[in-house]
């Protein structure tokens, strides 16, 4: 039997977030409490999912779980998945009422058409350009027709590599993408973009931010 080799970007993402999990979680401990645009976009997403009548949802790349918990508070039957075992352990410890599992957005082990919602909140930012269409198609596969996807990501048109963060050695590529380009990819993957929101950077940010909600067609 041939061994399955994990892509480098998945390995690097897992190892990097395992290394900085505690520091990252402490740095972002306020979650989205001081992010009114983020909360508004997520609230719209949650309402759209509730209107489908299927409130089952997944938060891919859930990290410390603050977005997962917020969406659960808005009435979704949501769980989080993350590549990093350390992130999953921290999320479980901080949010015992929410389900978190290890997993990858590149291979969602979920039944076809089973969900009303998929959230990818700043988690596709480590997916290489060549892999992103397949990831978006995977999101479409697990959504029922009429289900909803929400994406958040940094705007731009470049890749930035980090070999250090929060005092830890890393190997992470951050892919900045223009909202219009991501919208085109969503269309090709079987989605219809419903809302597109963009804002400028906050004082502690270097780039503008983009938020897309899209319906599975």
N, CA, C and O of each residue as an XYZ file, in Angstrom:
868
protein
N       0.844     -1.192      0.000
C       0.000      0.000      0.000
C       0.885      1.249      0.000
O       1.828      1.358      0.784
N       0.566      2.170     -0.879
C       1.338      3.402     -0.964
C       0.946      4.358      0.152
O      -0.236      4.523      0.455
N       1.950      4.986      0.761
C       1.680      5.962      1.816
C       1.141      7.244      1.189
O       1.584      7.659      0.118
N       0.191      7.856      1.864
C      -0.362      9.124      1.402
C       0.476     10.256      1.977
O       0.615     10.383      3.193
N       1.024     11.062      1.107
C       1.868     12.162      1.544
C       1.030     13.422      1.733
O       0.313     13.842      0.824
N       1.123     14.016      2.907
C       0.361     15.231      3.179
C       1.009     16.422      2.488
O       2.231     16.559      2.526
N       0.223     17.280      1.860
C       0.809     18.479      1.244
C       1.555     19.325      2.266
O       1.169     19.409      3.432
N       2.638     19.951      1.799
C       3.463     20.751      2.699
C       2.664     21.855      3.389
O       2.885     22.132      4.568
N       1.736     22.488      2.665
C       1.028     23.627      3.258
C       0.145     23.179      4.432
O      -0.027     23.922      5.398
N      -0.406     21.976      4.346
C      -1.197     21.478      5.472
C      -0.314     21.169      6.677
O      -0.636     21.524      7.810
N       0.802     20.505      6.408
C       1.725     20.201      7.501
C       2.238     21.481      8.162
O       2.258     21.586      9.389
N       2.649     22.445      7.354
C       3.194     23.691      7.903
C       2.140     24.452      8.702
O       2.444     25.017      9.753
N       0.898     24.469      8.206
C      -0.178     25.158      8.930
C      -0.434     24.492     10.272
O      -0.569     25.174     11.287
N      -0.501     23.165     10.286
C      -0.743     22.447     11.539
C       0.378     22.687     12.546
O       0.126     23.030     13.700
N       1.609     22.504     12.098
C       2.759     22.650     12.999
C       2.853     24.071     13.534
O       3.135     24.276     14.715
N       2.617     25.050     12.670
C       2.726     26.455     13.087
C       1.669     26.819     14.105
O       1.974     27.471     15.104
N       0.431     26.414     13.875
C      -0.631     26.750     14.825
C      -0.541     25.939     16.107
O      -0.944     26.414     17.168
N      -0.022     24.733     16.026
C       0.240     23.998     17.262
C       1.257     24.741     18.121
O       1.113     24.821     19.341
N       2.287     25.284     17.471
C       3.348     25.972     18.205
C       2.857     27.245     18.877
O       3.246     27.540     20.007
N       2.010     27.996     18.195
C       1.611     29.307     18.729
C       0.192     29.316     19.294
O      -0.343     30.390     19.566
N      -0.429     28.156     19.477
C      -1.841     28.103     19.854
C      -2.145     28.919     21.105
O      -3.072     29.730     21.101
N      -1.383     28.718     22.168
C      -1.675     29.411     23.425
C      -1.464     30.917     23.285
O      -2.292     31.703     23.746
N      -0.363     31.324     22.652
C      -0.072     32.750     22.488
C      -1.093     33.420     21.568
O      -1.539     34.537     21.832
N      -1.454     32.735     20.501
C      -2.446     33.246     19.556
C      -3.787     33.449     20.261
O      -4.428     34.489     20.108
N      -4.196     32.457     21.024
C      -5.478     32.532     21.723
C      -5.492     33.662     22.735
O      -6.500     34.354     22.876
N      -4.396     33.856     23.433
C      -4.312     34.950     24.405
C      -4.375     36.298     23.694
O      -5.042     37.219     24.164
N      -3.683     36.416     22.565
C      -3.654     37.688     21.840
C      -5.034     38.073     21.335
O      -5.398     39.249     21.338
N      -5.809     37.069     20.897
C      -7.128     37.337     20.335
C      -8.246     36.960     21.320
O      -9.330     36.542     20.915
N      -7.961     37.115     22.610
C      -8.912     36.668     23.628
C     -10.230     37.442     23.596
O     -11.253     36.936     24.056
N     -10.215     38.654     23.061
C     -11.466     39.411     22.962
C     -12.344     38.924     21.827
O     -13.497     39.338     21.708
N     -11.797     38.032     20.977
C     -12.586     37.466     19.888
C     -13.112     38.546     18.959
O     -12.350     39.357     18.432
N     -14.434     38.547     18.764
C     -15.055     39.541     17.886
C     -15.853     40.570     18.691
O     -16.704     41.271     18.143
N     -15.571     40.654     19.988
C     -16.306     41.599     20.841
C     -16.171     43.032     20.358
O     -17.119     43.812     20.450
N     -14.986     43.389     19.840
C     -14.755     44.761     19.374
C     -14.713     44.837     17.842
O     -14.080     45.724     17.270
N     -15.401     43.888     17.189
C     -15.443     43.838     15.725
C     -16.892     43.928     15.244
O     -17.496     42.901     14.935
N     -17.462     45.133     15.174
C     -18.882     45.249     14.827
C     -19.219     44.750     13.424
O     -20.292     44.181     13.219
N     -18.326     44.950     12.459
C     -18.599     44.477     11.108
C     -18.621     42.951     11.086
O     -19.495     42.343     10.469
N     -17.663     42.348     11.758
C     -17.609     40.887     11.824
C     -18.894     40.325     12.429
O     -19.481     39.383     11.897
N     -19.320     40.905     13.530
C     -20.531     40.409     14.189
C     -21.753     40.582     13.290
O     -22.625     39.714     13.242
N     -21.811     41.702     12.580
C     -22.957     41.954     11.708
C     -23.009     40.950     10.556
O     -24.072     40.413     10.245
N     -21.862     40.698      9.924
C     -21.821     39.741      8.814
C     -22.198     38.349      9.301
O     -22.954     37.641      8.636
N     -21.681     37.958     10.445
C     -21.999     36.638     10.989
C     -23.469     36.540     11.383
O     -24.080     35.483     11.225
N     -24.042     37.620     11.892
C     -25.461     37.607     12.256
C     -26.340     37.438     11.022
O     -27.331     36.708     11.060
N     -25.982     38.111      9.925
C     -26.726     37.947      8.673
C     -26.618     36.509      8.187
O     -27.616     35.901      7.800
N     -25.408     35.970      8.207
C     -25.196     34.584      7.807
C     -26.062     33.634      8.637
O     -26.721     32.753      8.085
N     -26.061     33.812      9.947
C     -26.843     32.928     10.820
C     -28.332     33.015     10.500
O     -29.025     31.998     10.485
N     -28.824     34.223     10.245
C     -30.245     34.363      9.912
C     -30.569     33.692      8.579
O     -31.605     33.042      8.446
N     -29.690     33.847      7.601
C     -29.922     33.207      6.308
C     -29.961     31.684      6.451
O     -30.795     31.016      5.839
N     -29.058     31.147      7.259
C     -29.048     29.695      7.478
C     -30.320     29.257      8.194
O     -30.925     28.250      7.826
N     -30.724     29.999      9.203
C     -31.948     29.632      9.937
C     -33.150     29.603      9.003
O     -34.035     28.762      9.154
N     -33.185     30.511      8.047
C     -34.326     30.577      7.127
C     -34.409     29.357      6.217
O     -35.475     29.067      5.674
N     -33.300     28.638      6.041
C     -33.356     27.430      5.215
C     -34.096     26.305      5.926
O     -34.555     25.359      5.285
N     -34.213     26.403      7.243
C     -34.807     25.327      8.025
C     -33.813     24.253      8.420
O     -34.163     23.333      9.159
N     -32.584     24.349      7.946
C     -31.521     23.406      8.303
C     -30.422     24.188      9.004
O     -29.617     24.855      8.354
N     -30.388     24.105     10.333
C     -29.425     24.908     11.094
C     -28.118     24.167     11.362
O     -27.271     24.665     12.103
N     -27.941     22.986     10.770
C     -26.675     22.267     10.916
C     -25.595     23.000     10.132
O     -25.788     23.338      8.965
N     -24.450     23.246     10.781
C     -23.396     24.042     10.147
C     -22.034     23.629     10.683
O     -21.928     22.975     11.720
N     -20.997     24.024      9.957
C     -19.627     23.763     10.382
C     -18.816     25.044     10.240
O     -19.013     25.821      9.306
N     -17.901     25.251     11.182
C     -16.945     26.351     11.148
C     -15.587     25.737     10.854
O     -14.995     25.095     11.722
N     -15.083     25.928      9.629
C     -13.835     25.285      9.222
C     -12.650     26.194      9.548
O     -12.657     27.385      9.235
N     -11.637     25.610     10.180
C     -10.520     26.408     10.658
C     -10.942     27.230     11.853
O     -10.707     28.437     11.906
N     -11.572     26.564     12.819
C     -12.252     27.262     13.922
C     -11.317     27.838     14.969
O     -11.751     28.658     15.778
N     -10.043     27.440     14.987
C      -9.098     28.026     15.931
C      -9.557     27.923     17.365
O      -9.988     26.851     17.790
N      -9.481     29.016     18.140
C      -9.907     28.975     19.540
C     -11.415     28.930     19.732
O     -11.887     28.810     20.863
N     -12.181     29.023     18.648
C     -13.609     28.745     18.721
C     -14.531     29.893     19.032
O     -15.714     29.666     19.287
N     -14.036     31.142     19.023
C     -14.916     32.253     19.389
C     -16.017     32.490     18.356
O     -17.139     32.848     18.716
N     -15.699     32.289     17.066
C     -16.725     32.459     16.040
C     -17.735     31.318     16.108
O     -18.938     31.540     15.971
N     -17.252     30.112     16.317
C     -18.155     28.958     16.449
C     -19.144     29.193     17.589
O     -20.346     28.973     17.435
N     -18.636     29.634     18.713
C     -19.492     29.870     19.876
C     -20.512     30.972     19.598
O     -21.670     30.866     20.002
N     -20.082     32.028     18.909
C     -20.984     33.120     18.593
C     -22.111     32.651     17.682
O     -23.276     32.985     17.900
N     -21.759     31.876     16.663
C     -22.787     31.374     15.757
C     -23.733     30.399     16.458
O     -24.922     30.355     16.139
N     -23.230     29.637     17.383
C     -24.104     28.759     18.166
C     -25.089     29.587     18.981
O     -26.254     29.215     19.118
N     -24.616     30.718     19.526
C     -25.497     31.583     20.312
C     -26.592     32.208     19.449
O     -27.613     32.662     19.967
N     -26.376     32.230     18.133
C     -27.354     32.789     17.194
C     -28.294     31.727     16.634
O     -29.047     31.987     15.695
N     -28.247     30.548     17.206
C     -29.235     29.529     16.863
C     -28.793     28.448     15.902
O     -29.616     27.642     15.469
N     -27.496     28.406     15.551
C     -27.032     27.366     14.647
C     -26.553     26.140     15.423
O     -25.963     26.266     16.497
N     -26.805     24.983     14.883
C     -26.280     23.736     15.432
C     -24.926     23.502     14.773
O     -24.793     22.710     13.839
N     -23.927     24.213     15.285
C     -22.644     24.304     14.603
C     -21.544     23.648     15.408
O     -21.570     23.652     16.639
N     -20.570     23.080     14.700
C     -19.368     22.573     15.345
C     -18.163     23.085     14.578
O     -18.281     23.510     13.429
N     -16.996     23.041     15.222
C     -15.784     23.540     14.598
C     -14.815     22.428     14.277
O     -14.733     21.430     14.993
N     -14.078     22.607     13.191
C     -12.969     21.713     12.887
C     -11.719     22.548     12.656
O     -11.788     23.669     12.152
N     -10.578     21.987     13.030
C      -9.314     22.694     12.859
C      -8.197     21.681     12.668
O      -8.235     20.591     13.238
N      -7.202     22.045     11.864
C      -6.036     21.188     11.658
C      -5.228     20.997     12.928
O      -4.651     19.930     13.140
N      -5.180     22.014     13.771
C      -4.293     22.036     14.923
C      -4.910     21.336     16.131
O      -5.949     21.762     16.635
N      -4.278     20.275     16.590
C      -4.764     19.572     17.784
C      -4.697     20.468     19.015
O      -5.536     20.361     19.909
N      -3.705     21.347     19.065
C      -3.581     22.266     20.205
C      -4.711     23.283     20.206
O      -5.251     23.607     21.264
N      -5.071     23.785     19.047
C      -6.202     24.709     18.961
C      -7.497     24.019     19.368
O      -8.310     24.595     20.089
N      -7.688     22.797     18.911
C      -8.895     22.054     19.260
C      -8.967     21.834     20.770
O     -10.028     21.985     21.374
N      -7.842     21.479     21.372
C      -7.821     21.258     22.826
C      -8.144     22.537     23.584
O      -8.899     22.507     24.557
N      -7.579     23.661     23.147
C      -7.866     24.938     23.802
C      -9.334     25.318     23.640
O      -9.970     25.758     24.598
N      -9.870     25.152     22.446
C     -11.274     25.495     22.199
C     -12.198     24.649     23.062
O     -13.161     25.165     23.628
N     -11.916     23.360     23.169
C     -12.744     22.485     24.000
C     -12.698     22.899     25.460
O     -13.716     22.880     26.152
N     -11.499     23.278     25.931
C     -11.368     23.687     27.324
C     -12.069     24.997     27.632
O     -12.632     25.163     28.714
N     -12.039     25.934     26.685
C     -12.642     27.249     26.890
C     -14.138     27.260     26.632
O     -14.864     28.086     27.185
N     -14.602     26.335     25.785
C     -16.002     26.360     25.344
C     -16.578     24.942     25.398
O     -16.833     24.328     24.362
N     -16.780     24.431     26.612
C     -17.204     23.032     26.761
C     -18.579     22.731     26.167
O     -18.907     21.568     25.933
N     -19.381     23.757     25.922
C     -20.705     23.531     25.362
C     -20.736     23.473     23.851
O     -21.804     23.344     23.252
N     -19.555     23.570     23.220
C     -19.463     23.573     21.758
C     -18.565     22.412     21.331
O     -17.569     22.109     21.990
N     -18.923     21.778     20.239
C     -18.169     20.627     19.729
C     -17.040     21.093     18.812
O     -17.241     21.929     17.931
N     -15.853     20.535     19.037
C     -14.692     20.817     18.192
C     -13.984     19.505     17.855
O     -13.851     18.619     18.699
N     -13.534     19.401     16.607
C     -12.856     18.202     16.148
C     -11.647     18.574     15.298
O     -11.595     19.659     14.718
N     -10.682     17.671     15.230
C      -9.580     17.835     14.287
C     -10.061     17.467     12.888
O     -10.806     16.504     12.712
N      -9.634     18.232     11.907
C     -10.023     17.946     10.539
C      -9.474     18.991      9.592
O      -8.905     19.995     10.020
N      -9.647     18.752      8.305
C      -9.136     19.646      7.272
C     -10.245     20.073      6.330
O     -11.081     19.260      5.937
N     -10.252     21.342      5.968
C     -11.226     21.828      4.994
C     -10.958     21.278      3.606
O     -11.819     21.367      2.732
N      -9.780     20.710      3.388
C      -9.471     20.132      2.090
C     -10.089     18.752      1.906
O     -10.094     18.221      0.795
N     -10.608     18.166      2.979
C     -11.202     16.826      2.899
C     -12.266     16.706      3.989
O     -12.083     15.990      4.973
N     -13.375     17.412      3.802
C     -14.436     17.408      4.803
C     -15.138     16.049      4.824
O     -15.723     15.621      3.828
N     -15.070     15.385      5.973
C     -15.688     14.063      6.117
C     -17.130     14.234      6.588
O     -17.489     13.871      7.708
N     -17.941     14.798      5.700
C     -19.341     15.087      5.990
C     -20.188     14.632      4.812
O     -19.730     14.668      3.670
N     -21.413     14.206      5.077
C     -22.267     13.738      3.973
C     -22.591     14.851      2.983
O     -22.698     16.022      3.349
N     -22.742     14.466      1.750
C     -23.097     15.418      0.700
C     -24.469     16.038      0.987
O     -25.423     15.335      1.322
N     -24.548     17.364      0.851
C     -25.812     18.071      1.006
C     -26.410     18.015      2.391
O     -27.627     18.116      2.542
N     -25.577     17.855      3.410
C     -26.099     17.656      4.764
C     -26.230     18.931      5.585
O     -26.914     18.931      6.608
N     -25.590     20.018      5.160
C     -25.517     21.216      5.992
C     -26.312     22.379      5.416
O     -26.519     22.487      4.208
N     -26.752     23.248      6.328
C     -27.367     24.496      5.921
C     -26.373     25.638      5.870
O     -26.653     26.672      5.264
N     -25.194     25.467      6.507
C     -24.223     26.549      6.538
C     -22.795     26.081      6.684
O     -22.524     25.097      7.372
N     -21.867     26.793      6.032
C     -20.429     26.603      6.183
C     -19.806     27.967      6.431
O     -20.038     28.913      5.679
N     -19.020     28.060      7.485
C     -18.299     29.302      7.815
C     -16.802     29.045      7.667
O     -16.275     28.079      8.219
N     -16.127     29.907      6.927
C     -14.667     29.844      6.795
C     -14.140     31.237      7.116
O     -13.939     32.061      6.224
N     -13.923     31.485      8.394
C     -13.598     32.816      8.891
C     -12.085     32.969      9.005
O     -11.477     32.489      9.962
N     -11.486     33.635      8.033
C     -10.036     33.810      7.989
C      -9.307     32.475      8.036
O      -8.245     32.372      8.651
N      -9.859     31.459      7.399
C      -9.196     30.154      7.385
C      -8.756     29.720      5.993
O      -7.879     28.865      5.872
N      -9.342     30.286      4.937
C      -8.853     29.966      3.590
C      -7.578     30.741      3.261
O      -7.016     30.573      2.179
N      -7.125     31.574      4.170
C      -5.960     32.428      3.905
C      -4.659     31.646      3.804
O      -3.660     32.177      3.321
N      -4.653     30.394      4.251
C      -3.451     29.564      4.130
C      -3.570     28.533      3.010
O      -2.701     27.673      2.864
N      -4.631     28.613      2.225
C      -4.839     27.681      1.118
C      -4.192     28.254     -0.145
O      -4.548     29.358     -0.557
N      -3.261     27.546     -0.767
C      -2.629     28.055     -1.996
C      -3.663     28.273     -3.103
O      -4.721     27.643     -3.117
N      -3.341     29.164     -4.014
C      -4.265     29.506     -5.095
C      -4.716     28.272     -5.876
O      -5.890     28.151     -6.226
N      -3.786     27.362     -6.147
C      -4.123     26.186     -6.947
C      -5.089     25.248     -6.233
O      -5.799     24.478     -6.878
N      -5.116     25.310     -4.912
C      -5.956     24.414     -4.120
C      -7.319     25.020     -3.783
O      -8.247     24.292     -3.431
N      -7.449     26.344     -3.889
C      -8.669     27.001     -3.429
C      -9.924     26.571     -4.193
O     -10.953     26.353     -3.555
N      -9.897     26.439     -5.524
C     -11.119     25.990     -6.203
C     -11.633     24.656     -5.669
O     -12.842     24.479     -5.519
N     -10.738     23.720     -5.382
C     -11.156     22.439     -4.842
C     -11.752     22.556     -3.453
O     -12.701     21.848     -3.120
N     -11.203     23.445     -2.642
C     -11.744     23.668     -1.299
C     -13.158     24.243     -1.392
O     -14.056     23.798     -0.678
N     -13.357     25.226     -2.266
C     -14.683     25.821     -2.419
C     -15.683     24.795     -2.952
O     -16.844     24.790     -2.541
N     -15.249     23.939     -3.851
C     -16.126     22.874     -4.344
C     -16.478     21.905     -3.218
O     -17.586     21.371     -3.178
N     -15.534     21.680     -2.305
C     -15.820     20.842     -1.143
C     -16.861     21.457     -0.234
O     -17.709     20.749      0.309
N     -16.807     22.765     -0.064
C     -17.838     23.456      0.713
C     -19.204     23.272      0.046
O     -20.206     23.018      0.715
N     -19.226     23.405     -1.276
C     -20.497     23.243     -1.991
C     -21.037     21.821     -1.851
O     -22.248     21.627     -1.743
N     -20.164     20.843     -1.852
C     -20.592     19.445     -1.770
C     -21.357     19.159     -0.478
O     -22.351     18.433     -0.496
N     -20.900     19.725      0.648
C     -21.523     19.389      1.934
C     -22.754     20.246      2.232
O     -23.489     19.969      3.180
N     -22.979     21.290      1.420
C     -24.151     22.142      1.611
C     -25.340     21.622      0.814
O     -25.187     21.133     -0.305
N     -26.523     21.734      1.404
C     -27.721     21.431      0.646
C     -27.984     22.573     -0.333
O     -27.530     23.691     -0.089
N     -28.704     22.331     -1.438
C     -29.066     23.433     -2.333
C     -29.796     24.525     -1.545
O     -30.733     24.244     -0.798
N     -29.359     25.757     -1.720
C     -29.934     26.860     -0.962
C     -29.224     27.130      0.356
O     -29.545     28.091      1.054
N     -28.246     26.271      0.699
C     -27.450     26.501      1.908
C     -26.501     27.678      1.716
O     -26.352     28.202      0.613
N     -25.864     28.080      2.811
C     -25.084     29.331      2.796
C     -23.637     29.131      3.215
O     -23.328     28.324      4.091
N     -22.764     29.883      2.571
C     -21.345     29.948      2.899
C     -20.988     31.381      3.259
O     -21.447     32.319      2.608
N     -20.170     31.555      4.294
C     -19.618     32.877      4.591
C     -18.097     32.761      4.673
O     -17.558     31.846      5.296
N     -17.424     33.708      4.032
C     -15.968     33.761      4.010
C     -15.501     35.113      4.536
O     -16.127     36.140      4.275
N     -14.403     35.106      5.274
C     -13.721     36.346      5.653
C     -12.241     36.164      5.341
O     -11.677     35.098      5.586
N     -11.615     37.203      4.802
C     -10.207     37.101      4.426
C      -9.634     38.502      4.243
O     -10.379     39.473      4.108
N      -8.304     38.598      4.239
C      -7.645     39.878      4.013
C      -7.600     40.189      2.514
O      -7.337     39.313      1.690
N      -7.859     41.438      2.185
C      -7.831     41.861      0.782
C      -6.394     42.034      0.302
O      -5.487     42.312      1.085
N      -6.214     41.865     -0.994
C      -4.896     42.059     -1.590
C      -4.700     41.129     -2.759
O      -5.629     40.446     -3.190
N      -3.491     41.106     -3.267
C      -3.168     40.253     -4.408
C      -1.712     39.810     -4.292
O      -0.920     40.000     -5.215
N      -1.372     39.221     -3.156
C       0.003     38.790     -2.954
C       0.047     37.711     -1.869
O      -0.927     37.483     -1.152
N       1.183     37.068     -1.774
C       1.432     36.052     -0.745
C       2.492     36.595      0.194
O       3.516     37.120     -0.243
N       2.239     36.465      1.485
C       3.197     36.922      2.487
C       3.603     35.740      3.353
O       2.750     35.030      3.884
N       4.896     35.533      3.493
C       5.402     34.409      4.286
C       5.855     34.895      5.665
O       6.515     35.926      5.793
N       5.486     34.132      6.684
C       5.912     34.429      8.044
C       6.714     33.245      8.574
O       6.258     32.102      8.527
N       7.920     33.530      9.082
C       8.698     32.476      9.724
C       8.793     32.679     11.235
O       9.516     31.969     11.934
N       8.032     33.680     11.723
C       7.977     33.923     13.178
C       6.660     34.593     13.501
O       6.149     35.394     12.718
N       6.115     34.263     14.657
C       4.894     34.911     15.110
C       4.617     34.598     16.559
O       4.720     33.445     16.979
N       4.268     35.611     17.328
C       3.969     35.443     18.751
C       5.122     34.760     19.490
O       4.906     34.011     20.443
N       6.357     35.033     19.032
C       7.528     34.478     19.705
C       7.844     33.042     19.347
O       8.660     32.408     20.015
N       7.207     32.506     18.292
C       7.421     31.118     17.910
C       7.892     31.044     16.459
O       7.520     31.875     15.631
N       8.714     30.040     16.164
C       9.138     29.784     14.796
C       7.960     29.212     14.014
O       7.310     28.269     14.464
N       7.689     29.784     12.847
C       6.569     29.364     12.018
C       7.041     29.122     10.592
O       8.175     29.435     10.227
N       6.145     28.560      9.802
C       6.333     28.490      8.355
C       4.954     28.580      7.737
O       4.332     27.571      7.404
N       4.484     29.832      7.588
C       3.114     30.071      7.146
C       3.073     31.046      5.979
O       3.683     32.115      6.021
N       2.353     30.665      4.947
C       2.064     31.576      3.848
C       0.650     32.120      4.014
O      -0.290     31.363      4.258
N       0.506     33.434      3.880
C      -0.788     34.110      3.942
C      -1.135     34.604      2.546
O      -0.397     35.393      1.958
N      -2.254     34.140      2.024
C      -2.692     34.512      0.684
C      -3.732     35.633      0.774
O      -4.848     35.417      1.247
N      -3.357     36.825      0.318
C      -4.278     37.957      0.271
C      -4.985     37.938     -1.077
O      -4.336     37.802     -2.114
N      -6.306     38.073     -1.073
C      -7.061     37.954     -2.317
C      -8.084     39.066     -2.449
O      -8.642     39.535     -1.457
N      -8.325     39.483     -3.686
C      -9.350     40.474     -3.952
C     -10.725     39.814     -3.919
O     -10.895     38.687     -4.384
N     -11.702     40.529     -3.365
C     -13.048     39.973     -3.237
C     -13.634     39.589     -4.589
O     -14.314     38.569     -4.699
N     -13.381     40.386     -5.612
C     -13.933     40.098     -6.936
C     -13.404     38.771     -7.472
O     -14.139     38.015     -8.106
N     -12.133     38.492     -7.217
C     -11.547     37.230     -7.685
C     -12.161     36.043     -6.947
O     -12.498     35.031     -7.562
N     -12.305     36.168     -5.634
C     -12.904     35.084     -4.866
C     -14.356     34.867     -5.284
O     -14.832     33.733     -5.331
N     -15.052     35.955     -5.585
C     -16.440     35.834     -6.059
C     -16.507     35.036     -7.362
O     -17.419     34.231     -7.550
N     -15.559     35.254     -8.250
C     -15.514     34.482     -9.499
C     -15.291     32.997     -9.214
O     -15.929     32.142     -9.829
N     -14.399     32.695     -8.293
C     -14.135     31.300     -7.936
C     -15.372     30.659     -7.313
O     -15.660     29.488     -7.558
N     -16.093     31.420     -6.517
C     -17.319     30.894     -5.921
C     -18.347     30.557     -6.999
O     -19.010     29.522     -6.929
N     -18.475     31.423     -7.983
C     -19.403     31.148     -9.070
C     -19.062     29.859     -9.795
O     -19.949     29.079    -10.141
N     -17.773     29.636    -10.023
C     -17.333     28.422    -10.713
C     -17.547     27.173     -9.869
O     -17.664     26.069    -10.401
N     -17.596     27.352     -8.540
C     -17.758     26.219     -7.624
C     -19.214     25.888     -7.333
O     -19.496     24.943     -6.596
N     -20.149     26.656     -7.905
C     -21.560     26.356     -7.706
C     -22.255     27.231     -6.689
O     -23.243     26.824     -6.077
N     -21.735     28.440     -6.508
C     -22.337     29.393     -5.583
C     -22.804     30.640     -6.325
O     -22.326     30.965     -7.411
N     -23.746     31.317     -5.703
C     -24.188     32.631     -6.153
C     -23.897     33.623     -5.031
O     -24.475     33.529     -3.948
N     -23.003     34.570     -5.290
C     -22.641     35.549     -4.261
C     -23.841     36.429     -3.952
O     -24.490     36.959     -4.854
N     -24.123     36.576     -2.667
C     -25.300     37.322     -2.214
C     -24.916     38.672     -1.614
O     -25.551     39.683     -1.917
N     -23.898     38.704     -0.776
C     -23.423     39.976     -0.226
C     -21.902     40.030     -0.311
O     -21.217     39.012     -0.211
N     -21.398     41.240     -0.499
C     -19.960     41.478     -0.479
C     -19.715     42.731      0.348
O     -20.197     43.813      0.013
N     -18.973     42.575      1.415
C     -18.677     43.672      2.328
C     -17.168     43.829      2.426
O     -16.444     42.843      2.567
N     -16.694     45.065      2.351
C     -15.273     45.333      2.512
C     -15.106     46.524      3.449
O     -15.897     47.467      3.431
N     -14.073     46.459      4.258
C     -13.777     47.570      5.169
C     -12.283     47.845      5.163
O     -11.481     46.992      4.783
N     -11.927     49.037      5.588
C     -10.525     49.380      5.713
C      -9.906     48.734      6.926
O     -10.611     48.153      7.751
N      -8.581     48.829      7.047
C      -7.903     48.203      8.180
C      -8.144     48.948      9.484
O      -8.203     50.177      9.516
N      -8.281     48.186     10.547
C      -8.289     48.757     11.887
C      -6.870     49.174     12.256
O      -5.930     48.820     11.545
N      -6.688     49.923     13.355
C      -5.346     50.401     13.707
C      -4.295     49.298     13.835
O      -3.116     49.535     13.575
N      -4.714     48.095     14.233
C      -3.750     47.006     14.411
C      -3.664     46.084     13.195
O      -3.090     44.998     13.276
N      -4.233     46.516     12.069
C      -4.224     45.704     10.856
C      -3.467     46.427      9.740
O      -3.380     47.655      9.725
N      -2.925     45.648      8.815
C      -2.156     46.220      7.714
C      -2.910     46.223      6.388
O      -2.508     46.906      5.445
N      -4.002     45.463      6.313
C      -4.719     45.352      5.058
C      -6.216     45.549      5.267
O      -6.724     45.431      6.382
N      -6.906     45.850      4.181
C      -8.359     45.878      4.215
C      -8.878     44.446      4.344
O      -8.152     43.483      4.098
N     -10.153     44.327      4.735
C     -10.752     43.019      4.984
C     -11.972     42.842      4.085
O     -12.661     43.808      3.759
N     -12.229     41.597      3.688
C     -13.363     41.298      2.808
C     -14.213     40.177      3.404
O     -13.705     39.263      4.053
N     -15.521     40.276      3.164
C     -16.492     39.298      3.684
C     -17.476     38.984      2.565
O     -18.070     39.894      1.988
N     -17.650     37.718      2.257
C     -18.596     37.295      1.230
C     -19.575     36.281      1.806
O     -19.176     35.367      2.528
N     -20.853     36.441      1.487
C     -21.813     35.379      1.730
C     -22.320     34.911      0.368
O     -22.538     35.711     -0.542
N     -22.501     33.591      0.251
C     -22.892     33.019     -1.027
C     -23.843     31.864     -0.809
O     -23.723     31.112      0.159
N     -24.804     31.730     -1.735
C     -25.808     30.669     -1.675
C     -25.397     29.522     -2.585
O     -24.927     29.745     -3.701
N     -25.573     28.295     -2.109
C     -25.321     27.114     -2.922
C     -26.443     26.945     -3.927
O     -27.610     26.907     -3.536
N     -26.127     26.842     -5.209
C     -27.156     26.733     -6.251
C     -27.079     25.365     -6.919
O     -27.862     25.076     -7.824
